[in-house]
């Protein structure tokens, strides 16, 4: 089953599946209490309850990915490159 979006009230299994399906692909995320979306390449994720979250490479020149805690993420989405 392909998971195109994940929302904060979704399961950790769905979060992991979304991340595995989209590793090294462009994704967008919406943070809690912010209207703008963050777009980047999904670098890695962590499902450990203490430090659950994901890392995104925000541009090609950044060596260290930005880390977002799962509790701060409202939703994750595939980025449609098809136009």
Buried (B, 14 or more C-beta within 10 A) or exposed (E): EEBEEBEBEBEEEBBBBBBEBBBEEBBBBBBEEEEEBBBBBBBBBBBEEEEBBBBBBBEEEEEEBEBBEBEBBBBBBBBEEEE
